[in-house]
């Protein structure tokens, strides 16, 4: 299922965060969880929990939003996650169930 999406992964509540963009959220998070690239930032720091995501109509919109999030402070990222997911639960399974 192709849908431009920005996402944030974390290794634990208030832990290390990774922000990315993809056209296939389920496939991309699967890759992070199974460390298909063990030299990546998310693999190095154990960022495997999908804690936040936003979907967009176009990839251009998603990339613009990804840059906004990456340029923001850690505090802003935490606020963003907690606005959608205050317990920092791994949202991957619920996203998979929606398909």
Buried (B, 14 or more C-beta within 10 A) or exposed (E): EEBBBBBBBBBEBEBBBBBBBBEBBBEBBEBBBEBEEEEBEBBEBBBBBBBBBBEBEEBEBBBEBBEEBBEEEEEEBBEBBBEEBEEBEBBBEEBEEEE
